[in-house]
Amino acid sequence: MRRILTIIGLEVLAVTLVIVAMSHGVTTDEAKYLLNIPYPHPPLLRGIVGITRFLPGQEFFWRLMFATLLLQAVWFVISFLPDREHTERFALGCLWILSAAVFTLAGQILMAPATALFALVFCRLLLQQDEDSEDMAGWIALLWLASLFTAYQAILFVPIVFTVFWRMRLPLGKKLLCIAGPVLLLVIYSATNPFAVASMVTAGEQNAGAGTLFDALRGTGRLWIVGGSVVLSILGTIGMVSSRRWSLVLSLLLVAAFITVSFRPYYCILFTPLFIAGVAAHPRLLRMPAITLVLTIFFSAFIVPRSLPSFDRSPARVTMQTLAANRVTEGMILIAGPFGHEWQYESSLTVRRYGPRLIDSSRAVICLADCPEVRWRKNWRILPGLPVEVWMRTLAAWKK
């Protein structure tokens, strides 16, 4: 009964976090996956998400799926310590749930949490590998393939996957096939879709030009803290070094190096499965579970509010809802200035980049940059009370 109540409680938390996330609107990155935009990631998971594009409630469904998987993964985390006392297993599960990364990213439709869950499985295989795992080599290779075709960042955990396969009593050729085969397929896919690779390089270049090396390292350190709410961050890092789990250490360094050159706040969760594995590899770190939990709750209460996304509603959602309320239900919408895919997702009409020649065939113009040509045209009026400048052709003029 206690487990059932815990499952229900976690699901209530998941729904709550989903409602909060939906009140903000869809971000650019989320819109890419909901619309199945073919960059920057490989097609597996975003393709599955994109298939549901025309189903009602698509956003709510996937937010709930991501939140549920992330929070209910606590039961898998507890299995990292099958032979330890209940208090230690409970403490490890709480370290996962109370991680600021898990708490703040639950309910967001991103590939980073999915990659973290794949990494969590690989970490479990690393720490609890037994003879039966050799019989599962093919399935583990498929899981490795699925993780790589979900997000390029899965390659950061290749030291763990390499160690898992290398310890198996398998022929050398089969080991290499299981490790390198999925990577080779990813390379082949990338060669046929250079735009995805180019977008990854561009993102790195944008981060490189955003500040000094010290700024990049400070940002990485901040995500290291958020990934484990300080306590798990410290214990996990100490645990993987003390237990000499060098594959964990190497993956930790790869994640840190990647974030340094391509910073995104949601990459903090890539640290979390490594921290969990570090603590599980050196369980004596949990010999004072009560103090551990108290400190984790204290730091989480301080970090989580500062790590949550903005509570401001998305300008795209507010604008498109206002246009729909003004009976803009047909035609084309033009947007002046740079804009993200969230505008495309929120609109039921075709969205195109602004051009003066397109004004006469459009129903509305959204000015994220200066668009003086529309201001002097007859039968156009500005919509008040919106966070951006929006011009709408009057219904009578449109019907003509």
N, C-alpha and C positions, 0 to 999 in steps of 0.2 A: 504493500500500500504506500509506503514511504517513497519508493521509486516511482510509482505511478503519479503521486502528487508532485514529485520533483519534475517529472516530464511535463506535466500540465503547467506547472509554474514557469518552466523555461519557455514553453510555447506561448504563454501569456506575455512573457517578456519579449519574445520574438514579434508578436503581433503589435505590441506597443512601439517597439523600435521601427517597425514597418510603417505604422501610421505617422510617426514623427518624420521619417524619411520622405514619405509621400507628400507631406505638407510643404516640403521645400521645393518639390518638383524634380524633374529628371536633369542630371548633369550631362555635360557633353560626352564624357566617357561612358556613362550608362546608356545614353542614346545610341552610341555606336553599336553596343551589343544588342539592344532591343530592336534596332533596325537592321542588324547583321551587316554593318558597314565593313567592307573587306580590308580593314587595317585597324590597329597595328598587329593584331594577334592572329594566329592560325584559326581555322574555321570550326573546330569541333564544338566547343561549348557555345560560342556566339551564334553558330549555325542553328543549334538546337533552340536557343532563345529566340532567334529571329523567325523561326518557323511559326511561332505563336503571335506574330505581329498583328494579324487581323482578328485575333480573339479578344473579346471584351475582358477587361481586368488583367491584361498581360502584365502591366507594371506591378500590380499588387501580388499576383501569383509568383512572379520571380523574386520579388523582394522577400516574400514569405519563405520561399524555397531556400534562398541563400541564408536568411537569418536562422531558419530551422536547422539546416545542416551545420552551421557554424556553432550554434549554441548546444545542440544535441550531441555534437562531437565530444562533449565532456565525458560521455560514457566510454568512448574509445580512448580518451586520455587516461582515464582511471585504469584501463587495462595495461598501461605501461608498467604498473607495479602489481602484478598478479599475486605475488607471494609476500607482500608487505602488509602491515597492519592497516585496519580500516581508516584510522585517523590520518595516516600518511597518504593513502589513496584519495581520501576526501580532500586533503590539503592540495594535492596536485590538481585535482579537478577544479577546485576553487581558483587556483592560480591561472588556469586557462580561462575560466568564465570572467574573472575580474581583471584580466588583461585589458588595458585601455584599447588595444588594437581590436580585439574580438568584440568588445562591447560597442565601440563606435562604428565598426564596419558592418556589423550585423544589420541586415536590411538594405544594404547597398548592393547594386547589381554591378559587380566588378570582377575582374579575373584574378586579382591578387588574393582574395579570400579563397577562391577555388584552388589556386596554386598552393596556398598554405595547407589546405586539407590534403592534397596529394602528398605534400612534403611530410605531413604528419604520419601518413601511412608508411612512407619510406623510412621514417625515423623509427617507427614501431618494428618494422622488419629488421632494421639494423640492430636494435637492442634485444629483440626476442627471437632472433633467428634460430631455427632448429632444423632437424633433418627433413621434416615435412616440407620446408620451404623450397627444397630442391624439386619436389614434385610440382610446385607451383611456379616454377621458373617462367613458363610460357605466359601465365596470367600476370605475373609481375612485370614481364616485358611489355605486355599489352597496356598495363597501367602506366608504365613509363612512357609509352607512346601516346597514350591519352593525355597525360600531363603536358607533354611537349606540344601537342596539337591544341591544347587549351590556351597556353600562354608561353611566350618565349622565355619568361623568367624561370620556368621549371628547370632550365639548363643549369641554374645556379646550384641545384642540389645533386648534380652529377657525381660529386665525390661520395655521397651517401649511397646512391644507386650502384656505383662502381664497386664499393665495398661489399654491398649485399650480394651481388652476383659473384664477385671474386672469391668469396668464402665458400661458395657452393662447390660441392664435389661434382663438377661438370667438366666435360672436355673443354679445352681452351677455346676452340673455335666457337662453341655454343655460348660460352661466357661473353666473348667479344661480340657475337651476333646480338645477344640480348642487350648489351650495353650500347653498342655503336649503331646497331640497325635502326632503332627509332630516331637517333640523331641524324643519320644519313637521310632518312625519309623527310625529316624536317628541312634539311638543307636543300633537298630536291624541290620540296614545296616552295621554299623561299625563293629559289631561283626562278620559279614560274610566276612569282608574285613579288617583284622587286619593290612595288610601292609600299608593301608592309615593312620591308627592311629599311627603306628610305625614311619612313615615318619614325621608326625607332632611332635611326641615326639623327634625324632632325630634332627629336625630343632631347637626345643627349647633348646636342650642340646648343640648344636653347638653355639647358641647365648650366652648361659650361660657361656661357656668357652672362649668367645671371649674378655672378659674384666671384669672390676670391676663393682660393682653395680652403682657407679657414672657414668661410661661410658654408662651403659644401660639407666639410667635416663636422661642423657644428650641427648642420641639419641632419646628417647621418646619426650623430650622437643622440639627437632629440628623438629620432625614430627608434633607436635602440632602447631608449627609455620607455617610449610609448608601447613598444612591442611587448614589454613585460611588466609595465607599471612599476619600474625600478626594482622591486623585490625579485620577481621572476627573471628580469634581465640580469641581475647580479648573480643570483643562484644558478641560473642556467649556464652562464658563461663560466663560472667557477667549476660547475659540475662537469662540463665537457672537457675542460683542460685537466682537472684533477683525475678524471677517469681515463685520460689519454685517448679520447675518442676523436682522433685527428680528422676523420672525415666530417664530423660535425663542426670542428673548428674551421676547417677549410671552407665549408659551405657558408659558415658565418662570415668569414672574410670576403667571400665572393658576393654575398648579399650586401655587405657594407660597401664594397667597392662599386657595385652596380648602383646603389642609391647615391653614392657620392657623385657619379657622373650623370645620373638620370633620376633626379629627386622627384618623388611624388609622395604626398602625405600617406596615401593608403598602402605604400610599400612597407609600412611598419609591421604589418601582420606577417611578412615573410620571415621575420625574426622569431615569431612566437613558437612555431613547432620546434625550432632548434633549441630554444630555451627549455621547453618541456622535456625534450630528449636529454638535454644536459642534466636537468634535475633528476630524471629517472635513471640516468647512468650512474649517479652518485647519490642514492636515496638518503644517505646519512644527513644530507642537507635539510631534510624534513624532520629531523629528530625533535624539533620544537614547533610543531604544527600550529599551536595556538598563537604564538608570537608571530609566526610567518603570516598567518591570516590577518591578524590585527594590523600589521604593517602594510600588507597588500591593500586592505580596505582603506587605510588612511591615504596611501599614495594614489589609489584609484580615484577616490573622492576628489582629489586635487587635480589629477591629470585628465580624467574623462571629460569634465565640462570644457576644458581648454582644447580638447581634441575633437569635439563634435563639429560637424560641418555647420555652416552658417544657418541660422534659423530664418533668414530672409527668404521670402518666396521667390522662386525663379521668375525673372522678368519674362521669359518665354511663355511660361504657363499663364501668368497673369494677363499678358498681352493677348494670347490666342483665345483665352476664355472671354475676354472683353470683346474681341472681334466677333466671336460666335454669338455673344449676347446681342450684338448689333446687327445680326442677320447677315454676316459675311460668311456665307455657306457655299459660294461657288466662285470660280475665277482663280486668280493667281495672286500670291503675296510676294512682294519684292522686299528685300532687306539690303539696306545700304551699310557698308562697313563690314568688318570681319565678324562672323557669327559661327556658333557651334552647331552640332547636329541636334541639340535639344530643341531648337526652333523647328527643325524639320519634324521631329517626333511629336511635338505638341500641336502641330497644325494638321488639320484634316485636308487642307488644300495644298496645292503645289507651291513650294517655296523656291524662289530663284534669286540670284544675286541681282542687285539693283542696277538698272541701266536706263537712262532717260528715254530711250526708244521703246522700252517695255511698259512705260507708265500707262499709256492709253489702253493697253490690254490687261491691266491689273486691277484688282479690287481694293487693295490696300498696300501702303508703303510704310515700312518700319525703318526709321532713320537712326541707326546706331552710329552713323557718321553723317556728315553734312550732305543733305540732298535738296538743294534749293529749287531744283526744277519743278518739284511737285507743289511747292507753296504758292505759286502764282497761277495755278490752273483752276479753272472754274469747276464747280460741283464737287470739290474736295474739302473736307473739314478735318481738323485735328481732334483726336480723342483725348479729353482731359483726364487727369488723375492716374496716368500710367507712368511707370518708371522710365520709359523711353518715349521718344517722339514717334507718334503713329498717326498717319494720315489715311483717311478712308474715303473712297468715292461714295457719294450719296446713292441710295438705292434707286431713286428715280433716274439718275443719270446712268447708272449701270444697266438698268432695264432697257434703256434706249439703245 
